[in-house]
Amino acid sequence: MSGVRSPAEALSDALPDAVVEVVAEGTHPFVRVEPESIVEAARVLKEQCGAEMLHQISGVDFEDRIEVVYHFARLAPDPDFLCLKVSLPRDDPVVPTLAHEWRAANWAERETWDLLGVRFSGHPHLFRILLPEDWEGHPLRKDYAFPESYHGIDCTQ
Amino acid sequence: MTPSIQGVALNQREASVPALPRDIQTEELVFNMGPQHPSTHGVLRVVLRTDGEVVLEAQPLIGNLHRCCEKILENLTYVQGVPYVDRMDYLGSLNMELGLVLAVEKAAAIEVPKRAQYLRVILCEMNRIASHLMAAGQFGLDMGAFTPFLYMFREREEGIRLLDEVTGGRLLYHYIRYGGVTRDVSDDWIGRTAVWCDRIDAHMQEYNDLLTYNHIFLNRACGVAIIDKQTALAFGATGPILRAAGVGRDLRKDMPYSSYEDFEFDIPVGPFDKGVVGDSWSRYKQRLLEMTQSTRIIRQALDKLPEGEIQHKKVTRGWKAPAGEAYVASEAPRGEISCYFVSDGGKKPYRCRMRGPSFFNIALLEETSRGLLIGDLIALMGSIDITLGEVDR
């Protein structure tokens, strides 16, 4: 059984070129990888670190870049969350989709596209999920301007 | 013109639908179930493509209740933000508050006094029982049993009143604060809560007689809409759905928070005495069994409730979290709520990404509903037990 390797160790061995940053200590350990390697990195977590479930995909707008943060859940042994991050340019954030291997990624990525404007290349169905189809902009961007009206409905009050 | 949903024509997806036995070929119909439909438990719109009574495809379209809770949290100070997460899962509000507060406390390394941790456990478990009573009762309603719903609401009402007495709210509490809780409980309240726990356990037999082992209900729910282990894990489904599918994952046991490690309790895992693993009946039964475990936890916590302060003194109005981040998940009634919290050291959170368990659970609908009868689709939706406020956030 090779179910309990740490993500930092497993990824450094399997994909040495893809690992950008490793934070192993503190309140939130994570491994930052190159965006184009995210699918392989997730596979390494599944095969070597026991990640059985994609728990959450988050996006954070840092004004100079956008980060997409993946949390995988290891159920056993030693239940824990394993975190991968990718940094993307803010003007055109694109990262390969995980939806073909992790079905939970389908909706989670749609939500990240909807609210933060990150495109997931190869996603089978990348449409808005929470907001209406004709909504403009992505609200969780830090420079998002709230619309003054929507279909003639005054939004300023 | 072929109807399309979010850019994909419905007939393009036909290839993915398994061949169904069709004795009588009928015309395919596409229609909306919801957003105003009693058995969608809120404002969920499901687009159905059916052949007679058989569902060929069911696509949930969500977002009717979207408020962008995460953006609201970014625009409010720390103390102002907590009551907003109550509104996500309005049937398990205390568990939602806990989800946010735990992440911030971990990032900022705030210690919570032991008495406050126990009070959090007691009230969150009471909230879980109230939520599960609602879920089980509503599932009965969906299956055509009206009376058990009223019986379950009788106990739920008493629980809500006990919560109201401590927190001042019936559904939306704003009770948990960073570093503790707001109000302490009285000895009298502790006594009455213990009595309430006994009543829940005593009435469990009544629920079983009225609904659980009712012949009609068994025929209606056993073996219907099976969600197996692999599907549940692949879709990120958590909570009663995952456990009824045979996976013994419960964060209260696996990654204990808020002193859950101090208490003895079991994690019920499917299959149970009727039905098959992962069917609608197992998901219903799972909730009943979890209520019994919750009363066990509450009794122990009431007995052992330590003396001391209920809120860490440092956390007051102008409080700021130091720069940092954390990801903490906890077990809400409908599954795992988690918060990915990022702070830049300012007065407001930089980012609070909330995971709504129902959001991932309802994504199962499209996969699991193929080939079901329309009536069984109701069983599936009722037993998944979603809260739209938390799906849409």
Interface residues (C-beta under 8 A of the other chain):
Chain A: G26 T27 H28 E52 M53 L54 H55 Q56 S58 G59 V60 D61 V69 H71 L75 A76 P79 D80 F81 C83 W102 R103 A104 N106 W107 A108 E111 L115 H125 F127 R128 I129 L130 L131 P132 E133 P139 L140 Y144
Chain B: Q6 G7 V8 I62 G63 H66 C68 E70 K71 E74 K106 A107 A109 L233 A234 F235 G236 V247 R249 L251 D254 M255 G324 E325 A326 Y327 A329 E336 S338 Y340 V342 Y350 R351 R353 R355 F359 F360 A363 E367 D392 R393
